[in-house]
Amino acid sequence: SQIPVELWYEQFSDSTLADAVLDRLVHDAYKIQLKGESMRKLLSGVKNAPEGDKTVATN
């Protein structure tokens, strides 16, 4: 997920439903936490600009 784990519960309006779904999702799962910028963004040529500004870097 692109949403940090600590914010997952906020995505559900019903806490019981959130418990059920998230319990099944993380059961026997491996947690891989990445750091830094998205490689997809870095390789796309899109500059770090405010959201909505899709300026493309040129060489």
Buried (B, 14 or more C-beta within 10 A) or exposed (E): EEEEEEEBEEEBEEEEEBEEBBEEEEEEEEEEEEEEEEEEEEEEEBEEEEEEEEEEEEE
